[in-house]
Amino acid sequence: MPEAPRDLAAVEARMASITAVQQVMSAVWALARAQQPRVEAAAAEATAYLDVAEQIVERLAGSPKVDLTDDDDVLWVLVGPERAFCGPLARMLLEQLPASGALGLVGHRLREVAAQEPDLLERVVFTVDAASTPDELGLRADALATAILAAGRTTVMLLHPDQGGPELHRSVLLAAARATAAEPPETFLPPDEVLEAAVLEAVAGRLAVALVEALRAEVRARLVAAEAARSSCDRRLGELTQTWRALRQGSITQELIELTSGRRAPKGPVT
């Protein structure tokens, strides 16, 4: 704990600084709180759409078959926070990465934290921005898809926060092969055309889910971090207020003593 200031001016200056920080964190909290309903709604919508697209793909082509033993052929794509003020979220996500394999990092804040680990940066083959609002999901998904295709890996594993928390969800984005479907459904169009369209929608849907889930976790983490910072500011301001009152009372007492002493001082001889 920092040493308490010993004069009124220093206490007042520190109180002003903490109040400024408190106002900033209150604004951060309010913005995150206002954004949260839109993000939650976007996450629910994206997840529902993805479930339908993936069900169609699995009925037509079966489940994906992946081989994660060949590091040279696997790309791990981690989607994390884009902005700051989200506590330790980026660090917690990076700690859950596989120990080997090429990496794609999505999110500016995620890249900032990863930059502190040289060994991790050696594995990164691309970095792109994540979405900071639900309106950016489509644009960021397109940029991410372009970066993934440019990486040229046959197996792509997607990692993103799950259900708004820091735990990572792992899914197969691209795989070289799939298990044969036991009973493929009948289709009005040629099965290959339906499958191609369904795969495209499933890939786009999974990218959208990854981005919106990362944003969802970021907003929730920002609410927690901002609330903790506000509480800390409240506590410190309370302590400083008590110190200010004690110093102020001491100052008033000293002034009264000096005033009283001046009045009681003996007068000089009259000439």
N, C-alpha and C positions, 0 to 999 in steps of 0.2 A: 504494500500500500504506500503511495507517495506521501511524503511528509506534509503535514498540514501547514498552510501558509500562516504567517504570524502577524500580518497586518491587514487592515480592512481592504486596502487597494488590491492586494494580491488575491484575497478571497473573492472579491467582486469580479476581478478579471477571470479567475478560474470558473466562477459560476456562469459568467457570460459565455465562455468557451463551451462549457458542457451544455448549456441551453441551446447553443447553435447546433451542436451535434444531435441533441434530442429532437430538434425541429426537423433536421434532415432525415433522421431515422423514422420519425412519425410520417413524413411524406412518403418514404420508401414503403412503409407498412401500408399506408392508405392506398397507394397505387397497386401494390400486390393484392390487397384485399379486393379492390375493384376489378382486377383482371381475373381473379380466381374463378368466378362463375363461368366466364366465357371459355377458359381453358378446360374446365371440367366438362363442359358441354361438348367441346370439340373432341376431347379424348373419348367420350362415350360414343359419339357419332363415328369417329374413325375406327374404333374397335369393332363396332357392329358391322360396318361395311367390310372390314378385313375378314371377319369371321365368315361372311357369306362367300367372298371371293376364294378364300382358302378351301372351303368345303367343296366348291366346284372343282378346283384344281385336284384335290385329293381323290375325288370320285372319278375323275377322268384319267389321272396319271399316277395315283398312289402317293405314298409318303416319300419325302426326299431321303436319299441315301448319301451320307457324308462320311468322308475319311479325314479325321482331324490329326492323323499321325504325320502327314506330310506338311511340314511348316512352310515349304516353298510354294505350296499351292493354295494355302488358306489365308484369307484376309479377314481380320477382326475389325469391325467398324463399331466404335464406341460413340454414342450420342450423349452429350452432357450439357451442362449449363452454358448459356451464351453470355450472360451478364454477371457482374459482381454482386456483392451483398447477398450471397446465398450460403454463408457459413462454410462448413467443411465438405459440402456435397461433392465438388469436383475431386477432391483428394480421396474421398470414400469410394467413388466410382473407379478411379484409376487403380486403387489397391485391389480391385476384384478382377483385373485383367489377367488373361492367361500369361504364363511366364515366357512364352515364345510365340513367334508368328508375326507377320506383317500387320501394321495397324493403320486404321484411318480414324482421325479424331475430328469430331463434329462439335463445335461450340468454342467461342472465343475464350471464355473463362477456363474451360477444360484445357485448352492449349497453353494458357498462361501457367497453370499449375504443372502441366506435363513438362514445360520448358525447364523446370527446376531439376529434372532427372535426365541427365545425358544418356544413360543407357536406354531409357524408354524412347527418347527422341530418335535414336538410331534405327528403331523399328518402324517409324512413321513414314508412310508412303504418300499420304495426302492429308490436308486439313481443310475444312470448310466451315462456314458459319452455321450455327443452329438458328432456330426461329426464336425471336424475342416477343412475338405476339401471334395469336392464331391466324391473323391475316397473312403472315409470311410463310405459312406451312407449305403451300404449293410451290412457291419460288425456291425455298430451301430444299424441298424434296427433289426438284429438277436438278439443282446444282449438285446435290449429293449423289443422285443417280449417275450424272455425268462423270463425277470423280471416281465412282466405283467401277464403271465400265472402263475408264482409262487405266485403272490399275491392272486390268487383264488377268484376274484370278478366276479360276473355275469354281472355287468354293468360297462363298462370302457368308460370314456369320455376323449377325447384327446383335449388338448389346445396347440396352437402354434401361433407364430406371423403370421399376415395376410398380404400378398402382400409386404413383406419386411419392414413393419412398426411395431410399438410397440403394436398395437391393437391385442387382442387375437381372434383367430378363434376357435370356439367350434364345435366338431363333435363327433358322436357316433362311437367308435371303436368296442365295443362288446356290445350286448344287448341280454337279455334273450328271447325276443320274437319279432316277426315282424307282421305287418299287412298283411292280406292276399292279394296277388296280384289279381287285378280285372280280367285281361286277360293275364295269363301267356303265353309266346310264345311257339311255337312248337320247339322241339330240336331233333337232330339226335340221340344223346346219351340220356340215361335215365335222366330225369330232376334232380334227386338227385345228380347224379355224376357231372353234369354241375354246379349245385348250389354250391356244396362243393368246386369245383375248383375255381369258381368265388369268393366265400367268402374269400378263402385263398389269392387270388390275390388282392382283395379289401383291406383286412387288411394289407397285405404287402405294398400295394401302399399307403395307408393312413399313415403308419409309415414313409415311405420314404418321402412323402410330408411334414409331420410334421418336420422331421429332416432337409430337405433342405430349408424349409421356415424359420426355426430358424437360419440356417447358413446364409441365404440371409439377414435376419434382422440384424444379427451380423456384417456381412461385411459392410452393409450400415451404421450402427451405428459407426463402427470403422472409416470409411471414414470421417464421420462428426466430431467425437471426435478428430481424428488426425489433421484434417484441423483447427479446433478451437485451438488446442494446438500449432500448427505451427504459426497461426496468433498471438496468445498471446506471443509466443517467439519473433516474429518479432517486435511486439510493444514494448516489454521490452528491446530488444536489441537496438531499436531506441532511447529509453529514456536514456539508459546507454551510448550509443555512444555520445549523446549530453553532458552528465555529464563528460565523459572522455575528450572530447574536451575542455570543460570549465576548468577542472582541469589541463589539459596539458598546455593550454594557460596561466593559472595562474602560473604554475610551470616555464614556459619559462620566463614570465615577472619577476618573483622573481629572477631567475638566472641572467637576464640582469641587474636588479637593484643592485644585489650584486656585479656583475662584474664592473658595472659603479662606484659604491661606492668605490670599491677597487682601481680603477684607480685614483679617485679624492682625495683619502686620502692624507693628507699632509705628505711629506717626513720628516724624522727625520733630526736633525742637522748633518752637515758634520764635521767629526773630522779629 
